[in-house]
Amino acid sequence: MLGVWRLQLLREVGRRGTIRAAAAAMSVTPSAVSQQLRILEAEAGVALLEPHGRLVRLTDAGEMLVRHADAITAAIVAAESDLAATRDEVAGTLRIAAFPTAARAIVPGVIAELGRANPRLRLTLRDLETEESLAALRLDEVDLALVDEYDESARVREPGVELLDLMDDPLFVAVPPDLVPSGLAARAAAPGGTLPLEGLAAVPWIMDTETSTIYRAVLRHFRRSGFEPIVRSNCRDYGVIVALVEAGLGAAVLPGLALRERDVRAIVAPLDPPLHRRVMVALKPERRAHPAVATTLAALLGPGAGDGDGHVVAPASAPAPSPRAGIVQQR
């Protein structure tokens, strides 16, 4: 009989491409993985792995076995969920991944709330960009992920992953007053005022890192507005980006979540044309019934979010910057 543990090892090697990476993921030694896979190949009677450059990949027979391993893993997850549901309290460890602004503005409050209500539930957080979060979810390294998408080019498509709408997060532009062209400051200060991007084409920009989803989305937005931005700096930390804007070094596009409870000594107004991002919770459907997952979904999305009926919560709007940040605030 084929061993479940060996099938899971084979699955991890196929996913990660090396014995060493699979061993690290499964918390065993590379030699132990090699030994178990040799036993599995002897049980199967066919080769399951083959060299592929510096990596290894699954043979056709290996691919077939991994499909069965996926089904077996899903059944094990379901069994764990059923077992957890028999307990009188929500307990265990729940692993969350979130892109940086959600990790700062949303997740800490949820973790604190759940910790008070469920003392035996331990929640961990990984600060990951959306693509990294989806990879971690696919590899079962996290249970839930907060992810974002901006437009069709940034659409989240991940087989076997369910997406639940959390909120709509509008993006704002922050510009040092000295860099705002004549007449635009008054327009931004007016009720419902905006800052038109075409009027800021000559302004230097502070942007997120080039590998981030938001960088690519904002760059596409600039190009649709008819100009190529002059990028002065690239930073992942919005605290650093805001500091550079406040120092008068350039303008920046800031998500609404990045402006929560943050003073910005600059002119801040919605983008014109507008740009929004959709914030969602991603998870594997088979994990939805687990009490820890259902409880966390309910804290994020509201009652009914974890009921396993395919319910998708309608998107809520992200709050605008706090009154302390202002729509227009001079240095």
N, C-alpha and C positions, 0 to 999 in steps of 0.2 A: 504494500500500500504506500502511495506517495505521501511523504510527510508534509503537513501544512507549513511548518517552520521553514523547510527547505524551499517550498514553493514561494514563500514570501521573500526569502533571500534572493531567489532567482528574479523575482519581480523587481527588487531594489537594484540589482545589478543591471537589469535591462533598462531601468529608468535613468540610472546615474552614469552608466558607461564604464565604470571601473569597479573592481573588487574592493579596493580601498575605500572608495566613497560609499559603497553599500555597507561595508563593515562599520564605518563611522555612523551611518544613519541608524543601524540596528544595534549599535553599542556592543559589538563583538570584534574579534581580531580578524584581519584579512586572511590569516591562515585557517581560521575556523570556517570562514565563508567558503574558501576554496575546497576545504575538506568536505563540507556539507554538499556543495554543488557536484563534486565528484560522485558522491553517494547517490545524489538525485539522478545524475546522468546514467549511472549503473542501473538504478531502478527503472528508468524510462527506456533504456536500451538504445537511445539515440543521443547525438550531440545536441546540446541545448544552447551553447554559446560558441561564437567564433571570433577570431581577431578582426579588428577594424581600425587600422592605423595603430595609434597608441591606446585605443579603447577596445572594448569588447561589445558585441551586439548579439541579440538573440537570433537563433536560427528559426526557421519556420516552425519547427516543433517547439522551440522555446517560446515563441510568440503565442502558440496555441495554449501552452501550459499557463502562461501569464494571464491569459483571458480567464482561465478557470481560477487562478489565484485571486484575480480581482473579485470574482463572484464569491469566493470563499471569504475574502476579507470583508466584503459587504455583509455577509451573513454573520460574521463574528461581531461586527459593529452593531448589527441589529440585536444580537444576543446580549451584548454589553448594555445596550439601551434598555432592553427588557429587564435585565437584572437590576440596573440602577433605579428603574421605576418602582421596584419593590421596596426600596429603602424609604424610611420616614423623612429623610432630609436630602437636600441637594448637596452632593459632596464630590470630591475628586478634583482633577486639574482640567481647566479649559484654556486652550492656547489661542490667543487672538493676534492677528497681524493687522496693521493699519498704516495707511500712508501718513507722512509726518504731521500734516495739519490736523487730521482726524485723531491721530495718536495724542496730540496735545489738547485739542478742544473737546473731544467727545469721550474718548475711552477712559480717562482717569475717573471721571464722575461715575461712569457705569461700574467700573471695578470697585470703587468705594461703596456704592449703593449695594451691589451684590454681596460684597464682603460683610457688610453689616447685617444683611438679611439671611445670609447663608455662611455661617462661620467656618464650615468645613469645605467650602468651595474655594479653590485656589485658582486665580486667573493670572495668566502671564501675558505679556505684551511684547511683540516684536515690531519695530519701526521699519517698515518696508514699503517701497514703491509698489504700485498696483501690479506690475508684471512680476515682481519678486513675490508678492503675496499670493498670486495665483499659482506660481510654481510651488511655493511652500504648501499650499492647499492641495495641489495635485499630488504631491509627495507625502501627504498625510503628516506634515510637520506642524501644521496648525489646524484648528477646528473651525474657526470663523475668520473671515478677512473683511476689512472695510476697504473698498476699492472705489476708484473714480473713473469717469469717462467724460469726454468733452464734446465730441462730434462723431460723425460716422467713421472718420479715420482712426479714432481712438476707441471704437466700440469694443466692449469687453465680450469676447467670444471664447468660451472655455467649455469643451464637452464634459458632461457629467457634473457641472457646477450650477447650482441654483443661485439666482440673483434676486434680492429683495430690495426695493427702493427704500432709502432712508431719508434723503433730503435733496433739495435743489440748492446749490451753493453758487450765488452770483460772484463774478470777479470784478474787482475794483482797480483803478489806477491811482497810484500815489506819486506825486510829483513835487519836488522842492519848489517853493514859490518863485525863486529866481529863475527857474527854467521854464515856467509857464508862459507861453506867448501872450502878448497883449490881448485883452478881451476874453481869454478863455477862463481866467480865474473867476470873473464875475458870472460867467455861464455856469461854472461848477458850483458857485455859492448859491445860485437861485434854487428855490424849492424844486425838487426833482431834477436838479442839474446834473449834467454829465460832462465828461471830457472827451471830445472827438479825437480819435486816434490820428486822423490825418493832420491835425494841428500839432502833433507831437513827433512827427517824422524825424526832425532834426535833433531830438533830445537823446542823450545817451541812456542806455537801459541797464538795469541790474536784473538779471534773470536767474531762474533756477538752473540746475545743472543740465547739460545737454542730453543726458540719458533719461531725464525725467519725462513723464507723460505731460505734465503741465507746460514744460518748455516747448515741446513739439506742438502742443495745441495752441499756445500763445503765438508761436512763430507763424503757424498757418493763419491765425487770425490777423496778424500784422500784414502778411502778404496779401490776404484778401482785401485789406484796407488800402493796399496800393504802395506799400513801402517795405524795405528791408531794415530791420532795427540795427542801430549802432549799439552792439553789446559791449558794455564796459567791464562787467564782472559777471561771473556765474557762481552762485552760492546755493547750497541745499537748505541752509538754516534761514527761516524767515526773520528771525531776530537779527541776523547779520544783514539781510537784505534791507530791512527797515532802517537799521543803523546807517547803512550807506546812503539810503535816500535822505535821511535826516541830516547827513553831513553835506548834502547838496551835490552828490556825485552822480546822480541819475534818477530816472523814474523807474517804477516797478509795477508789475501787475500782481495784485495780492488777492487770494481767495477770501471770501467772507469769513471762513473759519480761521484764517490767519489773523484776522482783525478782531476776533472776540477778545474782549477785556484787554486790548492793547492800545495804548496811546500812540498816535503817529503824528509827529510834528511836521506835517506837510499838507498839501492840498490832496484830498482823497475824495474820489467820486466814481460812480459807476462808469464802466467802459461804454463807449459809443463808436461803433455798433456793439451791442451787449454780447457778453460771453458768459455762459453758465457751465457748471459741471454737475453731473449727476453722481451722487454719493450712494453707494449700495453696500449691502452685506452679502458676501459670497460664502457659500458652504456647499458641501456635498449632501444631496438629499437624504442619503442613508443615515446621516448623523443628526438629522433634524429632530427625531423623536427622543434623543437622549435628554434626560432632565436638565443637565447642566447647559446644554445647547439651547433647549427650549426656554429656560429661565433667562439666559443671556439675550436671546432674541426678543423676549418680552420686554426686557429692560431697555433695549435699543429701539424697538419698533412699536411697542405697545402690546396690550393683551391680544391674544389670538395669533401673534406672529409665529409662535412655535407650535401651532396645533397640527402641523403636518398635512393640511388639506390643500396645499398649493396656494394658500393665501399670499397675495403680494400687497404690501402696504402702499397706499398712494403717497407720492413724494410730498414731503413737507418743505416749506421754504426755509432756507437758512436765514437767521436774523441778520439784519444789516449791521454794520459796525456799531459798537456801543456809542452812546452819546458822548462819552469821554473822548473817543477817537474822532468823532465828528465827520461830517461830509466834507467840510473845509476847515482846516485848522492851520493857522499860520504859526511859523516858528517864532 
